[in-house]
Amino acid sequence: MATCPRCKKEVKYDGEKLPRCFPFCSTQCQNGDLYHWLEESYSVPVETNRVVQEALEDPMAKGVKPFGDEPESLN
Ligand SMILES: [Zn+2]
């Protein structure tokens, strides 16, 4: 007997035909898991984008200095 990966309930089937939503107990669990999976997979590129964005912005903020910020008095 399999258990639903989402709600951990027993997945009941007649022994001959697996339910269409197998290994989930219901289409609700199947769709819910898919939604959760999509959410997680979307959050990864968003997080990566943010990190990349910060990495790109940081050297720019350091490289593009306003006039007067350079220690020219040391020359
Ligand atoms: Zn379930």
N, CA, C, O and the ligand as a Tripos MOL2 file, in Angstrom:
@<TRIPOS>MOLECULE
protein
  301   299    76     0     0
PROTEIN
NO_CHARGES

@<TRIPOS>ATOM
      1 N           0.8450   -1.2150    0.0000 N.3       1 MET1
      2 CA          0.0000    0.0000    0.0000 C.3       1 MET1
      3 C           0.8700    1.2510    0.0000 C.2       1 MET1
      4 O           1.7360    1.4190    0.8580 O.2       1 MET1
      5 N           0.6370    2.0930   -0.9380 N.am      2 ALA2
      6 CA          1.4290    3.3200   -1.0390 C.3       2 ALA2
      7 C           0.8200    4.4090   -0.1600 C.2       2 ALA2
      8 O          -0.3530    4.3610    0.2110 O.2       2 ALA2
      9 N           1.6440    5.3700    0.1510 N.am      3 THR3
     10 CA          1.1440    6.5130    0.8980 C.3       3 THR3
     11 C           1.2930    7.7670    0.0530 C.2       3 THR3
     12 O           2.2410    7.9120   -0.7190 O.2       3 THR3
     13 N           0.3410    8.6600    0.2190 N.am      4 CYS4
     14 CA          0.3560    9.9030   -0.5370 C.3       4 CYS4
     15 C           1.5640   10.7360   -0.1250 C.2       4 CYS4
     16 O           1.7600   10.9810    1.0660 O.2       4 CYS4
     17 N           2.3770   11.1750   -1.0810 N.am      5 PRO5
     18 CA          3.5650   11.9510   -0.7470 C.3       5 PRO5
     19 C           3.2470   13.3080   -0.1240 C.2       5 PRO5
     20 O           4.1060   13.9350    0.4950 O.2       5 PRO5
     21 N           2.0080   13.7500   -0.2950 N.am      6 ARG6
     22 CA          1.6620   15.0860    0.1900 C.3       6 ARG6
     23 C           1.0200   15.0290    1.5750 C.2       6 ARG6
     24 O           1.4620   15.7190    2.4940 O.2       6 ARG6
     25 N          -0.0210   14.2080    1.7260 N.am      7 CYS7
     26 CA         -0.7410   14.2080    2.9940 C.3       7 CYS7
     27 C          -0.4470   12.9510    3.8070 C.2       7 CYS7
     28 O          -0.9590   12.7910    4.9150 O.2       7 CYS7
     29 N           0.3780   12.0580    3.2550 N.am      8 LYS8
     30 CA          0.8090   10.8410    3.9540 C.3       8 LYS8
     31 C          -0.3450    9.9030    4.2610 C.2       8 LYS8
     32 O          -0.2140    9.0180    5.1070 O.2       8 LYS8
     33 N          -1.4690   10.0830    3.5890 N.am      9 LYS9
     34 CA         -2.5770    9.1490    3.7720 C.3       9 LYS9
     35 C          -2.3350    7.9410    2.8840 C.2       9 LYS9
     36 O          -1.5930    7.9970    1.9030 O.2       9 LYS9
     37 N          -2.9820    6.8570    3.2570 N.am     10 GLU10
     38 CA         -2.8800    5.6620    2.4290 C.3      10 GLU10
     39 C          -3.5780    5.8840    1.1000 C.2      10 GLU10
     40 O          -4.7040    6.3800    1.0490 O.2      10 GLU10
     41 N          -2.9070    5.5180    0.0450 N.am     11 VAL11
     42 CA         -3.5150    5.6250   -1.2730 C.3      11 VAL11
     43 C          -4.2130    4.3110   -1.5710 C.2      11 VAL11
     44 O          -3.5840    3.2680   -1.7470 O.2      11 VAL11
     45 N          -5.5290    4.3960   -1.6230 N.am     12 LYS12
     46 CA         -6.3110    3.1860   -1.8190 C.3      12 LYS12
     47 C          -6.6130    2.9920   -3.2930 C.2      12 LYS12
     48 O          -7.0700    3.9120   -3.9720 O.2      12 LYS12
     49 N          -6.3600    1.8080   -3.7730 N.am     13 TYR13
     50 CA         -6.7500    1.4660   -5.1410 C.3      13 TYR13
     51 C          -7.1770    0.0060   -5.1760 C.2      13 TYR13
     52 O          -6.8900   -0.7570   -4.2540 O.2      13 TYR13
     53 N          -7.8410   -0.3620   -6.2120 N.am     14 ASP14
     54 CA         -8.4750   -1.6800   -6.2340 C.3      14 ASP14
     55 C          -7.4910   -2.8070   -6.5100 C.2      14 ASP14
     56 O          -7.8880   -3.9720   -6.5380 O.2      14 ASP14
     57 N          -6.2310   -2.4910   -6.7130 N.am     15 GLY15
     58 CA         -5.2460   -3.5330   -6.9130 C.3      15 GLY15
     59 C          -4.9590   -3.8400   -8.3560 C.2      15 GLY15
     60 O          -3.9430   -4.4600   -8.6710 O.2      15 GLY15
     61 N          -5.8290   -3.4200   -9.2320 N.am     16 GLU16
     62 CA         -5.6080   -3.6670  -10.6580 C.3      16 GLU16
     63 C          -5.1910   -2.4040  -11.3800 C.2      16 GLU16
     64 O          -4.2150   -2.3610  -12.1290 O.2      16 GLU16
     65 N          -5.9870   -1.3710  -11.1110 N.am     17 LYS17
     66 CA         -5.7140   -0.1040  -11.7880 C.3      17 LYS17
     67 C          -5.2430    0.9210  -10.7650 C.2      17 LYS17
     68 O          -5.8970    1.1270   -9.7430 O.2      17 LYS17
     69 N          -4.1280    1.5530  -11.0320 N.am     18 LEU18
     70 CA         -3.6900    2.6360  -10.1680 C.3      18 LEU18
     71 C          -4.5310    3.8650  -10.4700 C.2      18 LEU18
     72 O          -4.8910    4.1110  -11.6210 O.2      18 LEU18
     73 N          -4.8430    4.6340   -9.4340 N.am     19 PRO19
     74 CA         -5.6000    5.8590   -9.6960 C.3      19 PRO19
     75 C          -4.8120    6.7870  -10.6090 C.2      19 PRO19
     76 O          -3.5830    6.7350  -10.6580 O.2      19 PRO19
     77 N          -5.5220    7.6190  -11.3180 N.am     20 ARG20
     78 CA         -4.8710    8.5140  -12.2650 C.3      20 ARG20
     79 C          -3.9300    9.4830  -11.5460 C.2      20 ARG20
     80 O          -2.9540    9.9760  -12.1110 O.2      20 ARG20
     81 N          -4.2640    9.7330  -10.2810 N.am     21 CYS21
     82 CA         -3.4640   10.7060   -9.5400 C.3      21 CYS21
     83 C          -2.3210   10.0380   -8.7810 C.2      21 CYS21
     84 O          -1.5930   10.7070   -8.0480 O.2      21 CYS21
     85 N          -2.1540    8.7120   -8.9510 N.am     22 PHE22
     86 CA         -1.0890    7.9950   -8.2580 C.3      22 PHE22
     87 C           0.2540    8.6730   -8.4720 C.2      22 PHE22
     88 O           0.4910    9.1370   -9.5870 O.2      22 PHE22
     89 N           1.1480    8.7680   -7.5050 N.am     23 PRO23
     90 CA          1.0570    8.1730   -6.1670 C.3      23 PRO23
     91 C           0.3080    9.0160   -5.1500 C.2      23 PRO23
     92 O           0.3950    8.7460   -3.9520 O.2      23 PRO23
     93 N          -0.4220   10.0240   -5.5910 N.am     24 PHE24
     94 CA         -1.1700   10.8460   -4.6640 C.3      24 PHE24
     95 C          -2.5330   10.2240   -4.4010 C.2      24 PHE24
     96 O          -3.0390    9.4520   -5.2150 O.2      24 PHE24
     97 N          -3.1300   10.5670   -3.2510 N.am     25 CYS25
     98 CA         -4.3990    9.9650   -2.8850 C.3      25 CYS25
     99 C          -5.5360   10.6060   -3.6610 C.2      25 CYS25
    100 O          -6.6000   10.0050   -3.8060 O.2      25 CYS25
    101 N          -5.3300   11.8050   -4.1560 N.am     26 SER26
    102 CA         -6.3900   12.5000   -4.8680 C.3      26 SER26
    103 C          -5.7710   13.5230   -5.8080 C.2      26 SER26
    104 O          -4.5940   13.8680   -5.7010 O.2      26 SER26
    105 N          -6.6040   14.0000   -6.7360 N.am     27 THR27
    106 CA         -6.1000   15.0150   -7.6620 C.3      27 THR27
    107 C          -5.7980   16.3160   -6.9270 C.2      27 THR27
    108 O          -4.9610   17.1090   -7.3570 O.2      27 THR27
    109 N          -6.5020   16.5220   -5.7980 N.am     28 GLN28
    110 CA         -6.2270   17.7200   -5.0160 C.3      28 GLN28
    111 C          -4.7980   17.7060   -4.4950 C.2      28 GLN28
    112 O          -4.0870   18.7080   -4.5660 O.2      28 GLN28
    113 N          -4.3870   16.5480   -3.9660 N.am     29 CYS29
    114 CA         -3.0260   16.4210   -3.4750 C.3      29 CYS29
    115 C          -2.0390   16.5300   -4.6260 C.2      29 CYS29
    116 O          -0.9720   17.1310   -4.4950 O.2      29 CYS29
    117 N          -2.4100   15.9410   -5.7520 N.am     30 GLN30
    118 CA         -1.5300   15.9750   -6.9120 C.3      30 GLN30
    119 C          -1.3300   17.4120   -7.3860 C.2      30 GLN30
    120 O          -0.2050   17.8490   -7.6290 O.2      30 GLN30
    121 N          -2.4280   18.1300   -7.5110 N.am     31 ASN31
    122 CA         -2.3250   19.5230   -7.9470 C.3      31 ASN31
    123 C          -1.6440   20.3780   -6.8910 C.2      31 ASN31
    124 O          -0.8600   21.2710   -7.2130 O.2      31 ASN31
    125 N          -1.9470   20.1010   -5.6320 N.am     32 GLY32
    126 CA         -1.3330   20.8610   -4.5580 C.3      32 GLY32
    127 C           0.1630   20.6670   -4.5340 C.2      32 GLY32
    128 O           0.9190   21.6120   -4.3100 O.2      32 GLY32
    129 N           0.5920   19.4280   -4.7670 N.am     33 ASP33
    130 CA          2.0180   19.1610   -4.7750 C.3      33 ASP33
    131 C           2.6780   19.8250   -5.9650 C.2      33 ASP33
    132 O           3.7820   20.3580   -5.8610 O.2      33 ASP33
    133 N           1.9910   19.7890   -7.0980 N.am     34 LEU34
    134 CA          2.5220   20.4300   -8.3010 C.3      34 LEU34
    135 C           2.6630   21.9220   -8.0680 C.2      34 LEU34
    136 O           3.6630   22.5350   -8.4410 O.2      34 LEU34
    137 N           1.6260   22.5060   -7.4340 N.am     35 TYR35
    138 CA          1.6630   23.9340   -7.1500 C.3      35 TYR35
    139 C           2.8270   24.2600   -6.2290 C.2      35 TYR35
    140 O           3.5520   25.2350   -6.4230 O.2      35 TYR35
    141 N           2.9830   23.3950   -5.2010 N.am     36 HIS36
    142 CA          4.0750   23.6040   -4.2500 C.3      36 HIS36
    143 C           5.4150   23.4910   -4.9540 C.2      36 HIS36
    144 O           6.3370   24.2660   -4.6980 O.2      36 HIS36
    145 N           5.5080   22.5160   -5.8430 N.am     37 TRP37
    146 CA          6.7580   22.2850   -6.5750 C.3      37 TRP37
    147 C           7.0610   23.4800   -7.4730 C.2      37 TRP37
    148 O           8.2050   23.9250   -7.5750 O.2      37 TRP37
    149 N           6.0150   23.9900   -8.1220 N.am     38 LEU38
    150 CA          6.1990   25.1500   -8.9910 C.3      38 LEU38
    151 C           6.6250   26.3580   -8.1710 C.2      38 LEU38
    152 O           7.4970   27.1250   -8.5770 O.2      38 LEU38
    153 N           5.9980   26.5150   -7.0100 N.am     39 GLU39
    154 CA          6.3540   27.6350   -6.1440 C.3      39 GLU39
    155 C           7.8270   27.5750   -5.7750 C.2      39 GLU39
    156 O           8.5400   28.5770   -5.8260 O.2      39 GLU39
    157 N           8.2740   26.3640   -5.3970 N.am     40 GLU40
    158 CA          9.6660   26.2000   -5.0010 C.3      40 GLU40
    159 C          10.6010   26.4520   -6.1690 C.2      40 GLU40
    160 O          11.6420   27.0930   -6.0270 O.2      40 GLU40
    161 N          10.2040   25.9300   -7.3400 N.am     41 SER41
    162 CA         11.0870   26.0730   -8.4950 C.3      41 SER41
    163 C          11.1270   27.5230   -8.9570 C.2      41 SER41
    164 O          12.1200   27.9730   -9.5280 O.2      41 SER41
    165 N          10.0320   28.2570   -8.7050 N.am     42 TYR42
    166 CA         10.0410   29.6670   -9.0860 C.3      42 TYR42
    167 C          10.8850   30.4810   -8.1110 C.2      42 TYR42
    168 O          11.5280   31.4590   -8.4940 O.2      42 TYR42
    169 N          10.8760   30.0650   -6.8480 N.am     43 SER43
    170 CA         11.5830   30.8500   -5.8400 C.3      43 SER43
    171 C          13.0860   30.7620   -6.0240 C.2      43 SER43
    172 O          13.8170   31.6440   -5.5750 O.2      43 SER43
    173 N          13.5580   29.7090   -6.6790 N.am     44 VAL44
    174 CA         15.0020   29.5500   -6.8640 C.3      44 VAL44
    175 C          15.5540   30.5990   -7.8280 C.2      44 VAL44
    176 O          16.4830   31.3250   -7.4730 O.2      44 VAL44
    177 N          14.9980   30.6960   -9.0510 N.am     45 PRO45
    178 CA         15.5340   31.7160   -9.9590 C.3      45 PRO45
    179 C          15.3460   33.1230   -9.4320 C.2      45 PRO45
    180 O          16.1740   33.9950   -9.6940 O.2      45 PRO45
    181 N          14.2640   33.3630   -8.6880 N.am     46 VAL46
    182 CA         14.0510   34.6950   -8.1220 C.3      46 VAL46
    183 C          15.1560   35.0070   -7.1300 C.2      46 VAL46
    184 O          15.7190   36.1020   -7.1300 O.2      46 VAL46
    185 N          15.4590   34.0340   -6.2880 N.am     47 GLU47
    186 CA         16.5130   34.2290   -5.2970 C.3      47 GLU47
    187 C          17.8570   34.4010   -5.9960 C.2      47 GLU47
    188 O          18.6650   35.2440   -5.6050 O.2      47 GLU47
    189 N          18.0930   33.5910   -7.0400 N.am     48 THR48
    190 CA         19.3500   33.7000   -7.7850 C.3      48 THR48
    191 C          19.4370   35.0610   -8.4470 C.2      48 THR48
    192 O          20.4930   35.6950   -8.4630 O.2      48 THR48
    193 N          18.3220   35.4990   -8.9910 N.am     49 ASN49
    194 CA         18.3170   36.8140   -9.6350 C.3      49 ASN49
    195 C          18.6910   37.9090   -8.6520 C.2      49 ASN49
    196 O          19.4480   38.8260   -8.9720 O.2      49 ASN49
    197 N          18.1460   37.7940   -7.4510 N.am     50 ARG50
    198 CA         18.4050   38.8210   -6.4470 C.3      50 ARG50
    199 C          19.8860   38.8410   -6.0780 C.2      50 ARG50
    200 O          20.4920   39.9030   -5.9370 O.2      50 ARG50
    201 N          20.4550   37.6400   -5.9250 N.am     51 VAL51
    202 CA         21.8670   37.5530   -5.5650 C.3      51 VAL51
    203 C          22.7340   38.1010   -6.6860 C.2      51 VAL51
    204 O          23.6940   38.8350   -6.4520 O.2      51 VAL51
    205 N          22.3720   37.7230   -7.9210 N.am     52 VAL52
    206 CA         23.1240   38.2120   -9.0820 C.3      52 VAL52
    207 C          22.9930   39.7220   -9.1850 C.2      52 VAL52
    208 O          23.9540   40.4330   -9.4780 O.2      52 VAL52
    209 N          21.7790   40.1890   -8.9360 N.am     53 GLN53
    210 CA         21.5250   41.6290   -9.0100 C.3      53 GLN53
    211 C          22.3940   42.3710   -8.0060 C.2      53 GLN53
    212 O          22.9990   43.3950   -8.3230 O.2      53 GLN53
    213 N          22.4460   41.8370   -6.7900 N.am     54 GLU54
    214 CA         23.2600   42.4820   -5.7580 C.3      54 GLU54
    215 C          24.7270   42.4310   -6.1230 C.2      54 GLU54
    216 O          25.4640   43.3930   -5.9060 O.2      54 GLU54
    217 N          25.1570   41.2900   -6.6870 N.am     55 ALA55
    218 CA         26.5540   41.1420   -7.0850 C.3      55 ALA55
    219 C          26.8960   42.1110   -8.1940 C.2      55 ALA55
    220 O          28.0120   42.6240   -8.2620 O.2      55 ALA55
    221 N          25.9240   42.3620   -9.0710 N.am     56 LEU56
    222 CA         26.1680   43.2910  -10.1690 C.3      56 LEU56
    223 C          26.1360   44.7350   -9.6780 C.2      56 LEU56
    224 O          26.8910   45.5880  -10.1450 O.2      56 LEU56
    225 N          25.2530   44.9820   -8.7360 N.am     57 GLU57
    226 CA         25.1070   46.3610   -8.2710 C.3      57 GLU57
    227 C          26.2390   46.7650   -7.3380 C.2      57 GLU57
    228 O          26.6360   47.9290   -7.3080 O.2      57 GLU57
    229 N          26.7550   45.8170   -6.5850 N.am     58 ASP58
    230 CA         27.7580   46.1550   -5.5820 C.3      58 ASP58
    231 C          29.0480   46.7060   -6.1950 C.2      58 ASP58
    232 O          29.4970   47.7790   -5.7930 O.2      58 ASP58
    233 N          29.6670   45.9910   -7.1750 N.am     59 PRO59
    234 CA         30.8950   46.5390   -7.7740 C.3      59 PRO59
    235 C          30.6360   47.8430   -8.4960 C.2      59 PRO59
    236 O          31.5180   48.6970   -8.5750 O.2      59 PRO59
    237 N          29.4100   48.0070   -9.0350 N.am     60 MET60
    238 CA         29.0930   49.2680   -9.7030 C.3      60 MET60
    239 C          29.0750   50.4020   -8.7000 C.2      60 MET60
    240 O          29.5670   51.4980   -8.9680 O.2      60 MET60
    241 N          28.5010   50.1240   -7.5410 N.am     61 ALA61
    242 CA         28.4210   51.1520   -6.5100 C.3      61 ALA61
    243 C          29.8160   51.5290   -6.0420 C.2      61 ALA61
    244 O          30.0650   52.6800   -5.6840 O.2      61 ALA61
    245 N          30.7250   50.5630   -6.0440 N.am     62 LYS62
    246 CA         32.0980   50.8370   -5.6150 C.3      62 LYS62
    247 C          32.9060   51.4880   -6.7300 C.2      62 LYS62
    248 O          33.7490   52.3540   -6.4920 O.2      62 LYS62
    249 N          32.6160   51.0330   -7.9910 N.am     63 GLY63
    250 CA         33.4040   51.5100   -9.1240 C.3      63 GLY63
    251 C          33.0180   52.9180   -9.5240 C.2      63 GLY63
    252 O          33.8810   53.7270   -9.8650 O.2      63 GLY63
    253 N          31.7280   53.2200   -9.4850 N.am     64 VAL64
    254 CA         31.2780   54.5460   -9.8960 C.3      64 VAL64
    255 C          31.2270   55.4380   -8.6670 C.2      64 VAL64
    256 O          30.2230   55.4840   -7.9560 O.2      64 VAL64
    257 N          32.3000   56.1300   -8.4340 N.am     65 LYS65
    258 CA         32.3350   56.9860   -7.2580 C.3      65 LYS65
    259 C          32.0110   58.4290   -7.6620 C.2      65 LYS65
    260 O          32.3880   58.8850   -8.7420 O.2      65 LYS65
    261 N          31.3290   59.1100   -6.8040 N.am     66 PRO66
    262 CA         31.0630   60.5210   -7.0990 C.3      66 PRO66
    263 C          32.3560   61.3340   -7.0570 C.2      66 PRO66
    264 O          33.3250   60.9350   -6.4110 O.2      66 PRO66
    265 N          32.3660   62.4620   -7.7400 N.am     67 PHE67
    266 CA         33.5580   63.3110   -7.7600 C.3      67 PHE67
    267 C          33.9050   63.7500   -6.3450 C.2      67 PHE67
    268 O          33.0180   64.0380   -5.5410 O.2      67 PHE67
    269 N          35.1860   63.8000   -6.0470 N.am     68 GLY68
    270 CA         35.6050   64.2330   -4.7170 C.3      68 GLY68
    271 C          35.8000   63.0740   -3.7790 C.2      68 GLY68
    272 O          36.3480   63.2440   -2.6900 O.2      68 GLY68
    273 N          35.3520   61.8640   -4.1890 N.am     69 ASP69
    274 CA         35.4880   60.7190   -3.2980 C.3      69 ASP69
    275 C          36.8690   60.0810   -3.4320 C.2      69 ASP69
    276 O          37.3270   59.4010   -2.5140 O.2      69 ASP69
    277 N          37.5370   60.2950   -4.5680 N.am     70 GLU70
    278 CA         38.8650   59.7070   -4.7630 C.3      70 GLU70
    279 C          39.8770   60.3840   -3.8370 C.2      70 GLU70
    280 O          39.8550   61.6020   -3.6600 O.2      70 GLU70
    281 N          40.7640   59.5770   -3.2490 N.am     71 PRO71
    282 CA         41.7750   60.1770   -2.3530 C.3      71 PRO71
    283 C          42.8850   60.8680   -3.1510 C.2      71 PRO71
    284 O          44.0390   60.4400   -3.1200 O.2      71 PRO71
    285 N          42.5230   61.9390   -3.8650 N.am     72 GLU72
    286 CA         43.5000   62.6210   -4.7380 C.3      72 GLU72
    287 C          44.4970   63.4150   -3.9080 C.2      72 GLU72
    288 O          45.5820   63.7380   -4.3920 O.2      72 GLU72
    289 N          44.1590   63.7240   -2.7030 N.am     73 SER73
    290 CA         45.0740   64.5080   -1.8670 C.3      73 SER73
    291 C          46.3380   63.7400   -1.5440 C.2      73 SER73
    292 O          47.3350   64.3310   -1.1300 O.2      73 SER73
    293 N          46.3090   62.3960   -1.7330 N.am     74 LEU74
    294 CA         47.4800   61.5990   -1.4410 C.3      74 LEU74
    295 C          48.5070   61.7090   -2.5600 C.2      74 LEU74
    296 O          49.6780   61.3940   -2.3510 O.2      74 LEU74
    297 N          48.0880   62.1510   -3.7500 N.am     75 ASN75
    298 CA         49.0260   62.2340   -4.8850 C.3      75 ASN75
    299 C          49.9650   63.4130   -4.7590 C.2      75 ASN75
    300 O          50.8120   63.6240   -5.6270 O.2      75 ASN75
    301 ZN         -3.0640   13.0550   -0.2760 Zn       76 ZN76
@<TRIPOS>BOND
     1     1     2 1
     2     2     3 1
     3     3     4 2
     4     3     5 am
     5     5     6 1
     6     6     7 1
     7     7     8 2
     8     7     9 am
     9     9    10 1
    10    10    11 1
    11    11    12 2
    12    11    13 am
    13    13    14 1
    14    14    15 1
    15    15    16 2
    16    15    17 am
    17    17    18 1
    18    18    19 1
    19    19    20 2
    20    19    21 am
    21    21    22 1
    22    22    23 1
    23    23    24 2
    24    23    25 am
    25    25    26 1
    26    26    27 1
    27    27    28 2
    28    27    29 am
    29    29    30 1
    30    30    31 1
    31    31    32 2
    32    31    33 am
    33    33    34 1
    34    34    35 1
    35    35    36 2
    36    35    37 am
    37    37    38 1
    38    38    39 1
    39    39    40 2
    40    39    41 am
    41    41    42 1
    42    42    43 1
    43    43    44 2
    44    43    45 am
    45    45    46 1
    46    46    47 1
    47    47    48 2
    48    47    49 am
    49    49    50 1
    50    50    51 1
    51    51    52 2
    52    51    53 am
    53    53    54 1
    54    54    55 1
    55    55    56 2
    56    55    57 am
    57    57    58 1
    58    58    59 1
    59    59    60 2
    60    59    61 am
    61    61    62 1
    62    62    63 1
    63    63    64 2
    64    63    65 am
    65    65    66 1
    66    66    67 1
    67    67    68 2
    68    67    69 am
    69    69    70 1
    70    70    71 1
    71    71    72 2
    72    71    73 am
    73    73    74 1
    74    74    75 1
    75    75    76 2
    76    75    77 am
    77    77    78 1
    78    78    79 1
    79    79    80 2
    80    79    81 am
    81    81    82 1
    82    82    83 1
    83    83    84 2
    84    83    85 am
    85    85    86 1
    86    86    87 1
    87    87    88 2
    88    87    89 am
    89    89    90 1
    90    90    91 1
    91    91    92 2
    92    91    93 am
    93    93    94 1
    94    94    95 1
    95    95    96 2
    96    95    97 am
    97    97    98 1
    98    98    99 1
    99    99   100 2
   100    99   101 am
   101   101   102 1
   102   102   103 1
   103   103   104 2
   104   103   105 am
   105   105   106 1
   106   106   107 1
   107   107   108 2
   108   107   109 am
   109   109   110 1
   110   110   111 1
   111   111   112 2
   112   111   113 am
   113   113   114 1
   114   114   115 1
   115   115   116 2
   116   115   117 am
   117   117   118 1
   118   118   119 1
   119   119   120 2
   120   119   121 am
   121   121   122 1
   122   122   123 1
   123   123   124 2
   124   123   125 am
   125   125   126 1
   126   126   127 1
   127   127   128 2
   128   127   129 am
   129   129   130 1
   130   130   131 1
   131   131   132 2
   132   131   133 am
   133   133   134 1
   134   134   135 1
   135   135   136 2
   136   135   137 am
   137   137   138 1
   138   138   139 1
   139   139   140 2
   140   139   141 am
   141   141   142 1
   142   142   143 1
   143   143   144 2
   144   143   145 am
   145   145   146 1
   146   146   147 1
   147   147   148 2
   148   147   149 am
   149   149   150 1
   150   150   151 1
   151   151   152 2
   152   151   153 am
   153   153   154 1
   154   154   155 1
   155   155   156 2
   156   155   157 am
   157   157   158 1
   158   158   159 1
   159   159   160 2
   160   159   161 am
   161   161   162 1
   162   162   163 1
   163   163   164 2
   164   163   165 am
   165   165   166 1
   166   166   167 1
   167   167   168 2
   168   167   169 am
   169   169   170 1
   170   170   171 1
   171   171   172 2
   172   171   173 am
   173   173   174 1
   174   174   175 1
   175   175   176 2
   176   175   177 am
   177   177   178 1
   178   178   179 1
   179   179   180 2
   180   179   181 am
   181   181   182 1
   182   182   183 1
   183   183   184 2
   184   183   185 am
   185   185   186 1
   186   186   187 1
   187   187   188 2
   188   187   189 am
   189   189   190 1
   190   190   191 1
   191   191   192 2
   192   191   193 am
   193   193   194 1
   194   194   195 1
   195   195   196 2
   196   195   197 am
   197   197   198 1
   198   198   199 1
   199   199   200 2
   200   199   201 am
   201   201   202 1
   202   202   203 1
   203   203   204 2
   204   203   205 am
   205   205   206 1
   206   206   207 1
   207   207   208 2
   208   207   209 am
   209   209   210 1
   210   210   211 1
   211   211   212 2
   212   211   213 am
   213   213   214 1
   214   214   215 1
   215   215   216 2
   216   215   217 am
   217   217   218 1
   218   218   219 1
   219   219   220 2
   220   219   221 am
   221   221   222 1
   222   222   223 1
   223   223   224 2
   224   223   225 am
   225   225   226 1
   226   226   227 1
   227   227   228 2
   228   227   229 am
   229   229   230 1
   230   230   231 1
   231   231   232 2
   232   231   233 am
   233   233   234 1
   234   234   235 1
   235   235   236 2
   236   235   237 am
   237   237   238 1
   238   238   239 1
   239   239   240 2
   240   239   241 am
   241   241   242 1
   242   242   243 1
   243   243   244 2
   244   243   245 am
   245   245   246 1
   246   246   247 1
   247   247   248 2
   248   247   249 am
   249   249   250 1
   250   250   251 1
   251   251   252 2
   252   251   253 am
   253   253   254 1
   254   254   255 1
   255   255   256 2
   256   255   257 am
   257   257   258 1
   258   258   259 1
   259   259   260 2
   260   259   261 am
   261   261   262 1
   262   262   263 1
   263   263   264 2
   264   263   265 am
   265   265   266 1
   266   266   267 1
   267   267   268 2
   268   267   269 am
   269   269   270 1
   270   270   271 1
   271   271   272 2
   272   271   273 am
   273   273   274 1
   274   274   275 1
   275   275   276 2
   276   275   277 am
   277   277   278 1
   278   278   279 1
   279   279   280 2
   280   279   281 am
   281   281   282 1
   282   282   283 1
   283   283   284 2
   284   283   285 am
   285   285   286 1
   286   286   287 1
   287   287   288 2
   288   287   289 am
   289   289   290 1
   290   290   291 1
   291   291   292 2
   292   291   293 am
   293   293   294 1
   294   294   295 1
   295   295   296 2
   296   295   297 am
   297   297   298 1
   298   298   299 1
   299   299   300 2
@<TRIPOS>SUBSTRUCTURE
     1 MET1         2 RESIDUE 1 A MET
     2 ALA2         6 RESIDUE 1 A ALA
     3 THR3        10 RESIDUE 1 A THR
     4 CYS4        14 RESIDUE 1 A CYS
     5 PRO5        18 RESIDUE 1 A PRO
     6 ARG6        22 RESIDUE 1 A ARG
     7 CYS7        26 RESIDUE 1 A CYS
     8 LYS8        30 RESIDUE 1 A LYS
     9 LYS9        34 RESIDUE 1 A LYS
    10 GLU10       38 RESIDUE 1 A GLU
    11 VAL11       42 RESIDUE 1 A VAL
    12 LYS12       46 RESIDUE 1 A LYS
    13 TYR13       50 RESIDUE 1 A TYR
    14 ASP14       54 RESIDUE 1 A ASP
    15 GLY15       58 RESIDUE 1 A GLY
    16 GLU16       62 RESIDUE 1 A GLU
    17 LYS17       66 RESIDUE 1 A LYS
    18 LEU18       70 RESIDUE 1 A LEU
    19 PRO19       74 RESIDUE 1 A PRO
    20 ARG20       78 RESIDUE 1 A ARG
    21 CYS21       82 RESIDUE 1 A CYS
    22 PHE22       86 RESIDUE 1 A PHE
    23 PRO23       90 RESIDUE 1 A PRO
    24 PHE24       94 RESIDUE 1 A PHE
    25 CYS25       98 RESIDUE 1 A CYS
    26 SER26      102 RESIDUE 1 A SER
    27 THR27      106 RESIDUE 1 A THR
    28 GLN28      110 RESIDUE 1 A GLN
    29 CYS29      114 RESIDUE 1 A CYS
    30 GLN30      118 RESIDUE 1 A GLN
    31 ASN31      122 RESIDUE 1 A ASN
    32 GLY32      126 RESIDUE 1 A GLY
    33 ASP33      130 RESIDUE 1 A ASP
    34 LEU34      134 RESIDUE 1 A LEU
    35 TYR35      138 RESIDUE 1 A TYR
    36 HIS36      142 RESIDUE 1 A HIS
    37 TRP37      146 RESIDUE 1 A TRP
    38 LEU38      150 RESIDUE 1 A LEU
    39 GLU39      154 RESIDUE 1 A GLU
    40 GLU40      158 RESIDUE 1 A GLU
    41 SER41      162 RESIDUE 1 A SER
    42 TYR42      166 RESIDUE 1 A TYR
    43 SER43      170 RESIDUE 1 A SER
    44 VAL44      174 RESIDUE 1 A VAL
    45 PRO45      178 RESIDUE 1 A PRO
    46 VAL46      182 RESIDUE 1 A VAL
    47 GLU47      186 RESIDUE 1 A GLU
    48 THR48      190 RESIDUE 1 A THR
    49 ASN49      194 RESIDUE 1 A ASN
    50 ARG50      198 RESIDUE 1 A ARG
    51 VAL51      202 RESIDUE 1 A VAL
    52 VAL52      206 RESIDUE 1 A VAL
    53 GLN53      210 RESIDUE 1 A GLN
    54 GLU54      214 RESIDUE 1 A GLU
    55 ALA55      218 RESIDUE 1 A ALA
    56 LEU56      222 RESIDUE 1 A LEU
    57 GLU57      226 RESIDUE 1 A GLU
    58 ASP58      230 RESIDUE 1 A ASP
    59 PRO59      234 RESIDUE 1 A PRO
    60 MET60      238 RESIDUE 1 A MET
    61 ALA61      242 RESIDUE 1 A ALA
    62 LYS62      246 RESIDUE 1 A LYS
    63 GLY63      250 RESIDUE 1 A GLY
    64 VAL64      254 RESIDUE 1 A VAL
    65 LYS65      258 RESIDUE 1 A LYS
    66 PRO66      262 RESIDUE 1 A PRO
    67 PHE67      266 RESIDUE 1 A PHE
    68 GLY68      270 RESIDUE 1 A GLY
    69 ASP69      274 RESIDUE 1 A ASP
    70 GLU70      278 RESIDUE 1 A GLU
    71 PRO71      282 RESIDUE 1 A PRO
    72 GLU72      286 RESIDUE 1 A GLU
    73 SER73      290 RESIDUE 1 A SER
    74 LEU74      294 RESIDUE 1 A LEU
    75 ASN75      298 RESIDUE 1 A ASN
    76 ZN76       301 GROUP 0 **** ****
